Amino acid sequence: MDSPLKTNWSVVGIAVLSGIVAALYVGKVPPALPFIRSDLNLTMVDGGYVISTFNMLGMAMAMLIGTMVDQLNRKLLIFFSFFCLSVGGLIGSLSESLTFLLFSRMIEGGGFICLAVAMPAIVIAASSEKDRSIAISLWSIFTPAGMALALICFPYLEDIFRWQGVWQLLSVLPLIMCGAVAAVFRQLPSPPPVGGNPLQLIGQTLSQKGLWLIALTFGGYTLQWVSLMVWLPTFLTGDLGYGQGTAALITAGVIAMNIPSNIIGGWCLKKGIDARYMILVGCGVMGVCVLGILLVPMDNLYRVIACFCFSLLGGLVPATMFAYTPRYAPSPGHMSASSGMLMQGSALGQFIGPPLLAGAVSLSGGDWVNALYPMLGGCLLSLVCGYYVIQGKRKG
């Protein structure tokens, strides 16, 4: 499908807003977790699974879902995504046991992953060639923007509605987004469906070595970033002595720092700056900051500053990987399957990371220094794979 001569920014804007609404379902759990653990009598590791179960379907089926998107009606799947988010959120708010809560998180996660693999092709279809890297980088801010918004709003809403009421309010937003998507996406052409056997399409996508490296890069990145953001309120209150309200605001600020670097990353790619430097800087700063946060003895203020730097420069990594995914897709019609492969790596990192860190901290009697090992492992994985993604495309 040919690129439009002029970018339809209203479509790009609604796509990003849709992603932000979906990401609220990621961000709504960390600030609610102390209340959920108290109400349902959950351990720290149980809390990690409440977070990571959201990514179970994405970890197992993101690429298959992407292949279905490439063959079916993309816009209908987006409506289905909103429906899953709304219903899952309502069930979660009424849960009185860990089992039902995990079931609701799986439904929400299914909606999230469907939206995440369907939207990038919409953004590309609405973007001109010269604006594409900026449009994709804007799309890539949806997770930190949604998480930050949830963390900022939750403490105030929880005082009025309790966590169950806040989740019920959030379940209305996907239904509102259905109307916005129906109005704005009506005339937008979708990429042509790809014919052939779905298994054949999956095989064609899996044959791209670059997509494997992108998935591993994103998995290593999300293992670090999501794990730190999820447990940062606990770390700030338990080890650094901040109050819950202050910890939530600091965490929201740290998450929000990821947004400008995603946008700057797209701008750098548009200006022709070597993407290898972006990966080296992003991963290098994340690794150094993790050492400062968890290992090096520093005042609380400097640890918080290290958290901000970790998120700010780390955003260069997802911006680069989102931009390189279309370059490795076998065809425009394979875009959702390729995005699904990226999201499968992302979901794997998010699924493993929070309980892995919780387990490492719990086994050491609450010592956060042991969280250093999985964090640095994720950093090294992102650095090596991300560098070879870009190096391989330069040679190609």
Backbone torsions as a table, in degrees:
resi	resn	phi	psi	omega
1	MET	NA	131.0	-178.9
2	ASP	-70.1	148.7	177.3
3	SER	-73.7	145.4	174.7
4	PRO	-68.9	153.8	178.9
5	LEU	-71.1	-27.5	-177.8
6	LYS	-132.3	134.9	-178.9
7	THR	-70.7	133.8	175.2
8	ASN	-89.8	90.5	-173.4
9	TRP	-69.6	-24.1	177.2
10	SER	-66.2	-38.3	176.4
11	VAL	-66.4	-45.4	178.5
12	VAL	-59.4	-42.9	-178.9
13	GLY	-63.2	-44.2	179.1
14	ILE	-67.8	-35.8	176.8
15	ALA	-62.1	-46.1	179.2
16	VAL	-63.9	-43.0	179.4
17	LEU	-62.6	-38.1	176.3
18	SER	-61.4	-43.8	177.9
19	GLY	-63.0	-38.9	179.1
20	ILE	-63.4	-42.8	177.7
21	VAL	-60.8	-42.8	178.1
22	ALA	-63.9	-38.7	-178.6
23	ALA	-71.8	-17.8	172.1
24	LEU	-57.6	-29.7	-179.8
25	TYR	-75.2	-18.1	170.2
26	VAL	-80.2	-45.2	-174.1
27	GLY	-78.6	-14.1	-176.3
28	LYS	-75.2	-18.2	-174.6
29	VAL	-81.0	-48.9	-175.7
30	PRO	-52.7	-47.0	179.9
31	PRO	-71.8	-23.8	179.7
32	ALA	-85.9	-14.2	-171.0
33	LEU	-59.3	-41.7	177.6
34	PRO	-58.9	-38.0	-179.9
35	PHE	-72.9	-40.0	178.4
36	ILE	-64.1	-45.2	-179.8
37	ARG	-61.6	-38.3	178.9
38	SER	-68.9	-45.1	-177.4
39	ASP	-68.1	-39.0	-174.6
40	LEU	-104.1	2.8	177.8
41	ASN	58.4	56.4	-177.2
42	LEU	-102.4	149.3	173.3
43	THR	-82.3	173.8	177.2
44	MET	-62.5	-40.6	179.5
45	VAL	-67.1	-39.5	174.3
46	ASP	-56.4	-42.9	178.2
47	GLY	-61.6	-36.5	176.3
48	GLY	-61.9	-37.5	179.4
49	TYR	-74.1	-30.1	173.6
50	VAL	-59.2	-37.3	179.0
51	ILE	-75.6	-48.3	-170.9
52	SER	-77.8	-25.8	179.2
53	THR	-59.3	-28.3	176.2
54	PHE	-53.1	-29.8	-175.4
55	ASN	-98.1	5.9	-173.3
56	MET	-63.3	-48.6	-179.7
57	LEU	-66.0	-38.1	178.0
58	GLY	-63.6	-40.6	179.2
59	MET	-63.5	-37.2	-174.2
60	ALA	-90.6	-31.4	-165.4
61	MET	-134.2	8.7	-174.4
62	ALA	-57.8	-41.8	-178.0
63	MET	-70.4	-39.8	176.6
64	LEU	-62.8	-41.2	176.7
65	ILE	-62.2	-41.4	177.7
66	GLY	-61.6	-39.0	177.4
67	THR	-64.0	-40.5	177.4
68	MET	-63.4	-39.0	178.6
69	VAL	-60.9	-41.7	-178.9
70	ASP	-65.2	-23.7	-177.6
71	GLN	-101.6	-21.2	-174.7
72	LEU	-109.8	-169.1	-178.9
73	ASN	-80.8	111.3	-175.5
74	ARG	-62.5	-40.7	-175.8
75	LYS	-70.1	-36.3	176.8
76	LEU	-64.0	-37.1	178.9
77	LEU	-66.2	-33.9	176.8
78	ILE	-63.8	-42.3	176.2
79	PHE	-62.8	-40.6	177.5
80	PHE	-61.7	-37.7	178.4
81	SER	-60.2	-47.0	179.4
82	PHE	-62.0	-39.1	179.8
83	PHE	-61.7	-45.4	179.7
84	CYS	-62.1	-42.1	179.2
85	LEU	-61.5	-45.1	-177.3
86	SER	-65.9	-49.1	-178.6
87	VAL	-65.9	-44.2	178.7
88	GLY	-61.1	-40.6	178.8
89	GLY	-63.5	-39.4	179.2
90	LEU	-66.3	-44.4	178.4
91	ILE	-61.6	-42.7	180.0
92	GLY	-60.8	-38.6	-179.0
93	SER	-67.6	-22.2	-178.6
94	LEU	-99.3	0.5	-175.1
95	SER	-69.6	139.6	176.7
96	GLU	-121.0	8.1	177.2
97	SER	-146.8	161.5	179.2
98	LEU	-62.4	-37.0	-177.1
99	THR	-60.5	-49.3	-179.1
100	PHE	-68.4	-34.3	178.9
101	LEU	-65.0	-43.1	177.9
102	LEU	-64.9	-38.0	177.6
103	PHE	-61.8	-43.0	179.7
104	SER	-65.0	-36.5	-179.8
105	ARG	-68.6	-32.1	175.8
106	MET	-66.1	-40.8	177.9
107	ILE	-63.0	-47.1	178.3
108	GLU	-60.0	-43.0	-179.4
109	GLY	-63.1	-35.6	175.7
110	GLY	-62.5	-42.6	177.1
111	GLY	-64.1	-41.8	-179.3
112	PHE	-62.5	-46.5	-175.1
113	ILE	-69.8	-35.5	176.5
114	CYS	-61.2	-43.6	179.5
115	LEU	-66.0	-41.8	-175.8
116	ALA	-66.0	-31.6	179.7
117	VAL	-89.0	-20.5	-178.3
118	ALA	-85.5	-33.0	-171.1
119	MET	-73.4	-37.0	-177.7
120	PRO	-55.4	-38.6	178.6
121	ALA	-66.6	-32.5	175.4
122	ILE	-64.6	-45.0	179.1
123	VAL	-61.5	-43.2	179.8
124	ILE	-65.4	-41.3	-179.7
125	ALA	-63.8	-26.8	-178.3
126	ALA	-91.9	-3.8	-171.2
127	SER	-108.3	139.8	171.7
128	SER	-75.9	163.5	-177.1
129	GLU	-57.8	-42.4	-175.4
130	LYS	-73.1	-23.0	-178.7
131	ASP	-99.6	0.2	-169.1
132	ARG	-63.1	-43.9	-177.9
133	SER	-64.6	-35.8	177.5
134	ILE	-68.7	-43.3	-179.1
135	ALA	-62.5	-43.2	179.2
136	ILE	-66.6	-37.5	178.3
137	SER	-67.5	-34.1	174.2
138	LEU	-64.1	-41.7	176.8
139	TRP	-60.7	-36.6	-174.3
140	SER	-69.1	-9.6	179.8
141	ILE	-83.3	-4.4	-168.7
142	PHE	-61.9	-38.0	-178.1
143	THR	-68.4	-53.4	179.2
144	PRO	-64.1	-34.5	-179.7
145	ALA	-65.8	-44.8	179.4
146	GLY	-66.4	-41.3	178.9
147	MET	-64.4	-44.2	-179.5
148	ALA	-63.5	-42.7	179.8
149	LEU	-61.7	-41.9	179.4
150	ALA	-63.9	-42.0	-178.6
151	LEU	-68.2	-35.1	179.5
152	ILE	-69.9	-42.8	-173.6
153	CYS	-81.4	-30.2	-170.1
154	PHE	-58.3	-47.9	-176.0
155	PRO	-57.2	-36.9	-178.8
156	TYR	-74.6	-41.4	-179.4
157	LEU	-72.3	-32.9	-178.1
158	GLU	-65.1	-33.7	178.0
159	ASP	-61.2	-28.4	-176.5
160	ILE	-94.9	-46.4	-168.9
161	PHE	-109.2	-6.2	-168.3
162	ARG	62.0	168.9	-172.6
163	TRP	-65.0	-32.5	179.4
164	GLN	-64.2	-42.0	179.3
165	GLY	-66.8	-37.4	177.6
166	VAL	-62.4	-43.7	179.3
167	TRP	-64.5	-35.1	177.4
168	GLN	-67.9	-37.9	175.4
169	LEU	-63.3	-42.5	179.6
170	LEU	-62.9	-29.7	-177.5
171	SER	-68.4	-12.4	177.6
172	VAL	-82.0	-31.1	-173.3
173	LEU	-60.5	-42.0	178.5
174	PRO	-60.8	-32.3	178.9
175	LEU	-68.9	-36.6	175.8
176	ILE	-65.1	-40.1	-179.6
177	MET	-66.2	-27.1	175.8
178	CYS	-57.5	-43.8	179.4
179	GLY	-65.4	-41.7	-179.8
180	ALA	-64.6	-42.7	178.8
181	VAL	-64.6	-42.7	179.8
182	ALA	-60.6	-37.7	-177.5
183	ALA	-74.6	-41.7	-170.8
184	VAL	-88.9	-34.1	-175.4
185	PHE	-86.5	0.7	-169.8
186	ARG	-55.5	-45.8	-174.6
187	GLN	-96.9	5.0	-175.6
188	LEU	-81.2	123.8	176.6
189	PRO	-72.8	138.7	176.3
190	SER	-92.4	156.7	174.3
191	PRO	-56.1	144.7	-178.6
192	PRO	-61.4	141.2	178.0
193	PRO	-65.0	148.7	-179.8
194	VAL	-95.0	128.6	178.6
195	GLY	-81.4	172.0	176.3
196	GLY	106.2	172.2	179.5
197	ASN	-68.1	133.9	179.4
198	PRO	-55.6	-36.3	178.4
199	LEU	-65.4	-33.3	177.2
200	GLN	-67.4	-40.2	178.7
201	LEU	-65.0	-40.1	177.1
202	ILE	-63.1	-42.2	178.5
203	GLY	-61.7	-40.9	178.5
204	GLN	-63.0	-38.3	179.0
205	THR	-72.0	-43.4	-179.8
206	LEU	-65.8	-19.8	-179.2
207	SER	-73.5	-10.7	-178.6
208	GLN	-87.1	105.6	-179.2
209	LYS	-57.8	-36.0	-178.9
210	GLY	-61.9	-34.9	179.0
211	LEU	-69.2	-34.6	174.0
212	TRP	-61.4	-44.5	-179.4
213	LEU	-66.5	-37.8	176.9
214	ILE	-62.4	-44.7	179.6
215	ALA	-61.7	-42.6	179.2
216	LEU	-67.7	-39.4	177.3
217	THR	-60.4	-47.1	-178.1
218	PHE	-68.1	-36.2	177.4
219	GLY	-62.5	-45.1	177.4
220	GLY	-63.7	-39.0	179.3
221	TYR	-65.4	-49.2	-176.6
222	THR	-69.6	-30.2	175.4
223	LEU	-56.3	-43.8	179.9
224	GLN	-73.0	-55.5	-168.0
225	TRP	-67.2	-50.0	-177.3
226	VAL	-66.0	-40.3	-179.9
227	SER	-61.2	-44.2	179.4
228	LEU	-65.8	-42.8	-178.7
229	MET	-66.0	-36.8	-178.7
230	VAL	-67.2	-43.7	-175.1
231	TRP	-96.5	-1.7	-178.7
232	LEU	-60.2	-43.3	177.1
233	PRO	-58.9	-39.2	178.1
234	THR	-65.8	-42.3	179.2
235	PHE	-64.9	-42.3	-178.0
236	LEU	-67.3	-39.2	-179.1
237	THR	-81.0	-42.2	-174.5
238	GLY	-78.3	-41.0	-174.8
239	ASP	-103.2	-32.5	-176.7
240	LEU	-101.4	-8.7	172.0
241	GLY	81.6	15.9	177.4
242	TYR	-78.8	153.1	173.2
243	GLY	-72.1	163.5	-175.9
244	GLN	-62.8	-41.1	179.7
245	GLY	-63.8	-44.8	179.0
246	THR	-64.8	-41.6	179.7
247	ALA	-62.6	-39.9	179.4
248	ALA	-64.9	-41.2	-180.0
249	LEU	-68.5	-40.0	177.2
250	ILE	-62.3	-45.0	180.0
251	THR	-62.3	-41.6	177.3
252	ALA	-61.2	-41.1	178.4
253	GLY	-65.4	-41.0	178.6
254	VAL	-62.5	-45.0	178.7
255	ILE	-63.1	-43.0	-178.7
256	ALA	-62.8	-27.2	178.8
257	MET	-62.5	-19.6	179.6
258	ASN	-72.8	-21.5	-173.7
259	ILE	-69.7	-53.1	-177.8
260	PRO	-60.9	-34.5	-178.4
261	SER	-71.7	-29.4	172.2
262	ASN	-61.9	-44.8	-179.5
263	ILE	-68.7	-43.3	178.9
264	ILE	-61.7	-37.3	177.7
265	GLY	-59.4	-44.1	176.6
266	GLY	-63.0	-40.0	178.9
267	TRP	-64.5	-41.6	179.0
268	CYS	-62.0	-42.3	178.8
269	LEU	-64.6	-39.0	178.5
270	LYS	-63.1	-34.6	-179.2
271	LYS	-83.2	-1.5	176.2
272	GLY	85.3	15.1	177.5
273	ILE	-69.7	137.3	-175.7
274	ASP	-59.4	119.9	-177.2
275	ALA	-66.1	-21.8	178.1
276	ARG	-61.7	-38.0	178.1
277	TYR	-65.1	-34.6	179.9
278	MET	-65.8	-40.1	177.5
279	ILE	-67.3	-44.1	-179.7
280	LEU	-62.3	-44.4	-179.5
281	VAL	-67.8	-48.3	-177.5
282	GLY	-59.7	-52.3	-178.0
283	CYS	-69.8	-39.0	-179.8
284	GLY	-62.2	-45.3	179.9
285	VAL	-66.1	-39.2	178.5
286	MET	-60.6	-43.7	-180.0
287	GLY	-64.3	-44.4	179.8
288	VAL	-64.4	-41.0	-178.9
289	CYS	-67.0	-36.8	176.6
290	VAL	-60.6	-41.4	176.6
291	LEU	-60.3	-42.1	179.3
292	GLY	-67.1	-37.1	-177.5
293	ILE	-72.0	-41.8	-168.3
294	LEU	-107.8	-21.6	-170.6
295	LEU	-118.2	-54.1	-173.9
296	VAL	-69.6	128.3	178.5
297	PRO	-69.1	112.6	-178.8
298	MET	-139.2	161.5	172.8
299	ASP	-63.4	157.0	-179.9
300	ASN	-55.9	-39.4	-178.4
301	LEU	-59.3	-43.9	-178.3
302	TYR	-70.0	-31.8	175.3
303	ARG	-65.1	-41.3	178.4
304	VAL	-65.0	-42.0	177.6
305	ILE	-60.7	-39.5	177.8
306	ALA	-63.0	-37.0	176.5
307	CYS	-62.1	-42.5	178.7
308	PHE	-63.5	-43.1	179.9
309	CYS	-66.6	-38.7	177.0
310	PHE	-54.2	-48.0	-177.2
311	SER	-76.7	-38.1	-176.2
312	LEU	-63.1	-53.5	-177.7
313	LEU	-80.3	-25.6	178.4
314	GLY	-62.0	-26.2	-179.3
315	GLY	-62.6	-14.7	176.4
316	LEU	-65.6	-27.5	-176.6
317	VAL	-69.4	-54.9	179.9
318	PRO	-64.1	-35.8	178.1
319	ALA	-58.2	-41.8	-179.7
320	THR	-69.8	-42.3	-177.7
321	MET	-69.0	-40.2	175.9
322	PHE	-61.3	-38.8	-178.9
323	ALA	-70.7	-31.6	-177.5
324	TYR	-85.3	-16.4	-179.4
325	THR	-59.5	-47.1	178.3
326	PRO	-61.8	-26.7	-178.6
327	ARG	-70.6	-27.1	179.9
328	TYR	-98.1	-10.9	178.9
329	ALA	-63.2	133.8	-178.3
330	PRO	-58.0	-32.2	178.2
331	SER	-159.1	165.5	176.0
332	PRO	-56.7	-31.9	179.3
333	GLY	-71.8	-14.2	176.6
334	HIS	-93.3	7.2	-171.6
335	MET	-62.0	-41.8	-178.1
336	SER	-69.5	-37.4	175.9
337	ALA	-63.6	-39.6	177.9
338	SER	-67.3	-41.4	175.2
339	SER	-63.5	-36.0	177.2
340	GLY	-62.6	-37.0	178.4
341	MET	-66.1	-41.8	175.6
342	LEU	-60.5	-47.3	-177.6
343	MET	-68.3	-27.7	176.8
344	GLN	-66.5	-41.7	174.4
345	GLY	-63.6	-42.2	178.2
346	SER	-61.4	-46.3	-179.0
347	ALA	-64.4	-35.7	178.6
348	LEU	-63.1	-44.7	178.0
349	GLY	-62.7	-41.3	-179.9
350	GLN	-70.5	-33.9	179.8
351	PHE	-70.1	-41.9	-176.9
352	ILE	-78.0	-40.8	-168.3
353	GLY	-58.6	-60.9	-174.8
354	PRO	-58.3	-48.2	177.9
355	PRO	-69.3	-28.5	177.8
356	LEU	-65.2	-44.9	177.1
357	LEU	-66.0	-41.0	178.7
358	ALA	-61.1	-42.1	178.8
359	GLY	-65.0	-42.5	-179.9
360	ALA	-62.5	-42.9	-179.9
361	VAL	-69.3	-42.5	-177.8
362	SER	-66.0	-41.8	-178.5
363	LEU	-65.5	-25.7	-179.6
364	SER	-95.3	13.8	178.2
365	GLY	73.3	27.4	177.6
366	GLY	95.3	9.4	179.7
367	ASP	-84.6	114.1	-175.9
368	TRP	-73.7	-11.6	178.9
369	VAL	-60.4	-32.8	-179.1
370	ASN	-68.1	-17.4	175.5
371	ALA	-69.4	-12.4	-178.4
372	LEU	-62.1	-36.6	-172.8
373	TYR	-66.6	-50.6	176.5
374	PRO	-65.9	-32.1	-180.0
375	MET	-65.7	-46.6	179.9
376	LEU	-69.7	-31.4	175.1
377	GLY	-62.6	-43.6	176.5
378	GLY	-63.4	-38.4	179.2
379	CYS	-63.3	-45.3	179.8
380	LEU	-63.8	-41.4	178.4
381	LEU	-60.2	-45.2	179.3
382	SER	-63.7	-42.3	-177.4
383	LEU	-62.6	-50.9	-175.9
384	VAL	-67.2	-50.7	-176.6
385	CYS	-68.2	-41.5	180.0
386	GLY	-62.2	-40.6	179.3
387	TYR	-62.6	-42.1	-178.1
388	TYR	-74.1	-25.7	172.6
389	VAL	-57.6	-48.5	-175.5
390	ILE	-75.3	-40.5	179.7
391	GLN	-61.7	-41.6	179.6
392	GLY	-64.4	-38.0	-179.0
393	LYS	-73.8	-32.8	176.5
394	ARG	-63.4	-40.3	178.7
395	LYS	-70.7	-34.5	-178.4
396	GLY	-71.0	NA	NA
